[in-house]
Amino acid sequence: MGYGPHRYFWKALWKLDTLPKIRVFTWRVGHEILPTNSKIATIRQGFDKGCQRCGAESETVLHVLKDCPTSRVVLSIGGWSKSFISKSYDHCIDWLEDLMRVLDKRAMVDLMTTLWNCWNSRNNYIFRGKKEEAQLIWERARNLNKEFRICNMLEEPLLSYIIAEKKWKKPPKDFIKINFDAAVGENRIGYGTIIRDEEGFVLGGGGGFKELRVSVEEAECMAFKESINVACRLQLKEHVLFETDHVGLVNRINNLDKDVTLIGARIKECKAAFNFFKSA
């Protein structure tokens, strides 16, 4: 793999900041092992290798992702220039490698997510008879990329900082530790919690997204509440330690008697639920 004519493609592939399934999809595209009609026709005698969507004579990987009219419209909606789409190639990997030479990592991730959705749309048409509009395909890809970046905080901060190495620390004997966190986007928040025992064994967890515009502290408070709800649903009535890396929320909890804000009221509601546990 590392010494072939496309070694730069394979090396760059695993550096893409995207979902593992999209990396695997890109790997399959590079090897041209997606089950297109043209590929199936090489192992099944008499199988029609044509494209069922547009009637092209041969449905190759390159055709499905780049040359099929539906895919071309999707790429155009996504803002990809005609020069990227119209140039002829013999193999899909040649096309992608050319793009890697001019696109940055984020743009390449956007492209591969779009192509992954084009492939899924093709499958929906063939196996379910479901025809999807190009605009819908592109919007689905855009939303998937946006959700991934919110979860993983890929956008670099204005001021860089040195990241200290963090390790999970065991709670005292007979305690469980509940870690919670939140990430804030422009009009959306993501939150999550994970519960472990004193040996680090995962007892449960949860998380999700909400379409809201809130401050970081408000989002952390919502994650705090969700962590309590998860523990209650799992009937974990042991001694509990809650942990967050948000200093502002910790300070509010430690000075709750003087806090008359709305966030303070929400934290008090959360602390009232501590009665469910032996101690918290």
Buried (B, 14 or more C-beta within 10 A) or exposed (E): EEEEEBEEBBEBBEEBEBBEEBBEBBBBBBBBEBEBBBBEBEEEEEEEBBBEBBEBEEBBBBBBBBBBEBBBBBBBBBEBEEEBBEEEBEBBBBBBBBBBEEBEBBBBBBBBBBBBBBBBBBEBBBEEEEEBEBEEBBBBBBEBBEBBBBBEEBEEEEEEEEEEEEEEEEBEEEBBBBBBBBBBBEEBBBBBBBBBBBEEEEBBBBBEBEEEEBEBBBBBBBBBBBBBBBBEEBEBEBBBBBBBEBEEBBEBBEEEEEBEEEBBEBBEEBBEBEEBBEEB
